[in-house]
Amino acid sequence: MISFFLPRRRPMDNVEWTVASPQEDEFALCVMTLCSPCMSWIFPRRREKFRKYLTFRDVAPNEIEEWKVALGTFLRKLQFRDKRPLILKSPPHTARIPLLLEMFPRAKFVHIHRDPVTVFQSSVRTLETMLDWQALQRADPKYFDEWILQQYREMYDAFFEARPKVPAGQFCEVAFEHLEQNPIEQIGRIYETLGLPSFASFEPVLQRYVKSLAGYKKNTFPELSPERKARLKSSWARCSEEWGYSSTK
């Protein structure tokens, strides 16, 4: 019944969207615990209350334990259906590496970085769309820029602090631009870096999938004003310098 009401494409971009499409586990954790920054899309005027659940810094131990139990329960349910190793794709996990390693010491991480300007433009579109679809409170658009800048900055402060703690052989970093230009080569590099088996048998399946995306058209965004670019450059300077994105300079 839900599929009848879903549009064929995601509302914030042109990605195909069905009830069978992979989704972020963050949405399940949000429903199970309410301990998620996604709650800010529903109650934007209370976003400060939910901000801490991005990194779980300054969160009460009982809430952290509740979140960990919920994640474990959710993953066990998934493994009941499919015994293969799970791949999770939720941006908030970028800020939770210590928690995830505490629960899963052998977890492997793939970090995909992208030009901060494009990330900001996409984040604005996503925030506007999600608030339009889900918010139960009116949000003032004049605060959107600071909301996005602050969230991204806090996420990457936590990421840079935690990255050196990931054991050798359990972390691989990829530029989105390289992944977009040559997905087969880059995914093969991920397999090799993380010591994942059977890429040769998976490669033909991947090639067929990549070919199926030949007609996909990405979002286009208006040029940022000099003032917004200056704020972006100042707030996200470390990311631009770390990965050499000159477009924010």
ZIJO-V611514 format. One record per backbone hydrogen bond with DSSP energy under -1.0 kcal/mol. CO is the residue of the C=O (numbers start at 1). NH is the residue of the N-H. Records with the same first field share a line. If there is no record, write none. Layout:
# ZIJO-V611514
CO: NH / NH
This chain:
# ZIJO-V611514
2: 5
8: 17
15: 10
18: 21
24: 27
25: 29
26: 30
27: 31
28: 32
29: 33
30: 34
34: 36
36: 39
37: 40
38: 41
39: 43
42: 136
43: 46
44: 47
46: 49
47: 51
50: 53
51: 54
52: 56
60: 64
61: 65
62: 66
63: 67
64: 68
65: 69
66: 70
67: 71
68: 72
69: 73
70: 74
71: 75
72: 76
73: 77
74: 78
75: 79
76: 80
78: 82
90: 93
91: 94
92: 95
93: 96
96: 100
97: 101
98: 102
99: 103
100: 104
104: 107
109: 172
111: 174
113: 176
115: 119
116: 120
117: 121
118: 122
119: 123
120: 124
121: 125
122: 126
123: 127
124: 128
125: 129
126: 130
127: 131
128: 132
129: 133
130: 134
131: 135
140: 143
141: 144
143: 147
144: 148
145: 149
146: 150
147: 151
148: 152
149: 153
150: 154
151: 155
152: 156
153: 157
154: 158
155: 159
156: 160
157: 161
158: 162
159: 163
162: 165
163: 166
167: 170
170: 109
172: 111
174: 113
175: 179
176: 180
177: 181
178: 182
182: 186
183: 187
184: 188
185: 189
186: 190
187: 191
188: 192
189: 193
190: 194
191: 196
198: 202
199: 203
202: 206
203: 207
204: 208
205: 209
206: 210
207: 211
208: 212
210: 213
211: 214
213: 216
225: 229
226: 230
227: 231
228: 232
229: 233
230: 234
231: 235
232: 236
236: 240
237: 241
238: 242
239: 243
240: 245
244: 246
245: 248
246: 249
